Amino acid sequence: MRTIVNFILALLFMYSASSQEDIIANEALAEKVYLQLDRNTYSTGETIWFKALVTQAIDHAPSPITGVLHVELLNPSEKVILEKQVEITHGIGANFIDIGTFFTPGRYQIRAYTEWNKNFKEAFIYTMYVDILDNSIDLEEDIISLINYSEASQKIKVLLNPQILDTGVTTSVGLNLLSGDTSEKYSIKKNKNGNFLFEEKLSPSSKFIKLKLYTESGKSFTKTFNLSEPAIDIQFMAESGNFVAGFNNVISFKAIDQNGNGVQVAGELVSKLRNFKTSFKSDEYGLGRVHIFPNSGEEYEVNLTEDVKNTKVSYDFPAVDSKGIILSIKDLDNKLGIGLKSNIIENDTLFISISRRGLKLGEIAQFVSDSEANFILLKESLPEGILVFTLKDKNGNALAERLFFNLNNEKQMPISLKTNKQSYKSKEEVSLVLSNAKNKKDTLEATASVLVVPKDFVCQDENIRSYFLLSSELKGKIENPKRFFNPENESRLYDLDNLMLTQGWRKYIFTSTLENDFKFKPEQGLILKGKIGALLDKDRMKKDVIVSLMTFGEEQDFFKQETDSLGRFNFLLPNYSGYKKRILLQTQNQDGRQRDYTLTLDEPKIPQIDFRNEFKTPGLNKKAATLSNKYIIKKKDAFDYDSSINELDEVLINTYKMTAQRQKVADLYGKPDVVIDGDKIRAKEESWSYGLFSVLRASFGNALTFFRVTDESGTYLRPRVQAGDETLVVIDGETLPIFHYHLLSNLSAADIKSVEILKVVSSNYQQLYRDTYNSSFQDSSKVPVWGSILAIYTHSGNGIFTTYRSRGILKTTIPVFAASKAFYSPKYSSSDSAAIKNDNRKTLYWNPTVTLKGNEPINLSFYNGDIPGTKTIIIEALSQDGKLGYKQLDYNVNE
């Protein structure tokens, strides 16, 4: 294991003076992941374009150890609805996410991580949030509105407007209420005034509630409400952690509301010991500082002086220490003033260690006399980013710590960006010239992305510099981090230092002890891992067994290897791309005979979901929704659902045990019309039967028919309840994805508890159809309103894979690299620009893979759409040695 650690260290450390002893935190060995998206607000049916950067945490150079990035999309219900494996080459990758027209409007989370970063828990999992709108919905009206909430009675009153979501709603809708750990379902009927009103008493502990409205046709809408009072919390923190009597102390503070958002406050600090008070005031994000010269034993009271909504009557303030030591830092333009103040150490030498991202940069010895010492450091001698100054005694014990952000523009990559004009017409061509502005022959190659969007759609909070230098190294919520790097913000240095004194002082993440053992190894490519065991004793693993792997599709390959002493196999696959790859695994002994060993593939460990509450509220941005509607040509839904059609008679089934799984299916889709007991299926099984479908086909043909299909998974049988209708499959209460339908033929009759048929289903059938086809299905106009369901229940209750018994052979599909697609950018000539109408593109241009070589200019061009207004060109770049570049340029489009 030590060899592996040394190998990784050798890859990570590019500093010639660095050694393993310089690494003081385990996180220095991690990778940082960053996604640049074209926007933060989308409409259903659009595409999210993204570029992925995977870098070494220690120096931001492209990572040499990772070839796979896992990207996931989570819906407002915190469910992973889309997973992609993005191919990473030299730290760079690019891909897309198609937003299905059936996606529920709301706030979605995108997260990305590498296998290697699982060693560092959640600290290095990249997450961001996007709003997805449905342009068929008028968001000027709320689908779910909280009319009243009484904290005293804990009662809520909610108005529902389901007709905005679904024009087919007539008399009733469904509503799910999630409050704390409890979930309840309700049927809401229209009252005599024609309104859908919901009233309920909540538990006293309810702080957040989530309401999900759903209609009979499967459409749904989710909204979260924060019921907490808008109390303000103010946290006061002493510089370097010590508030010492007899010295001038810097006390920083941060004021936040219940969502963690900064709140502007003003107030007074009143001394209880003497008749003294001093005022304080924060910026608009709740950050500020105050200078105090306390006496020993003095206590302070905090009073707010501005009219703010607040339920808190008192705030904690640091206690004054009669003895202590303070490490202070002052920004003096191109220098840093370092100060030591102490009433416990005199005439002794102390040491100040300086580190960045877990790497020790150096140590300074300073003699302290007369309780104080001061010295100067040149800022240009220090790297850019968050620096940790740790004060230690001669025995290496930490006495104080202070964070400082060194904003050094000389350390970033300068970018030159010019357009041929400042103002353009609709559909007119824009030509731009891009280059690394540093006029040096030895400038390292860099990769850049070029994005052009309307100015109103530009991400206002984050960019490549603010993420890599700030957000990725501080836990918690940083509001509008881009402001700290905006040259037009004259207070950015002062604001940055206040951030370091508050949020940074408490939660800097490069702190854990360096380890030698890592559970998760880097993924340099597509890897198929698993193990084999004896048929009758799965825990008794078999070594030196030959495992053959065959892949199918357009690319067919054959691989073979022997298991290790633990019965494990590990195949490094070619860089297959697409959706899924069909494979077959087979075991043999050394004589080449097939053996009936059990084959088990490793299940990837998915990081814990953290969908933070402050990102759930408020709901969709109405301004963004209104702006988005300018770019959309609205289409009428092809299906206006009439709930009066397809009403099913109630089916009563005797001796039918309603299990939790059956109840789930009944609640979503209704009760079954036909129930075939597993014992009856096994009674019809013949010696020639080869699985569940063969028995059903031969003996229950009056209830089910089968037809043969061929796709990328191969040729197999699919069931059909009624000719001409779609039959979807649910196993143990869970939707079976379409790419697993070929596994149904492998089900054994011995594993079946029952097979149940729902002939004509309308309730939630559209959503089931969408879940079955996942993101591969795009056209909502072709989603059937009703169809049939084949519900299969197994004795184990664990779905398709636990029922499939592999006897030396395992057939399945595995994920591969997500296929890429080209960004469409039209080209107009003078003759056809007027003829082609309704070019309402939001993202005008996207090129994630522009290579910058030295200061060699790059010429690019694209065409504007029909929508006038200010457009913004954004360049984000990363060099081979970890330098970051960002450039933004506006131009105008006139009608």
Summary of the structure (lengths in Angstrom):
residues: 895
radius of gyration: 31.5
end to end distance: 65.1
largest distance: 99.1
contacts: 2753
relative contact order: 0.14
helix: 16%
strand: 41%
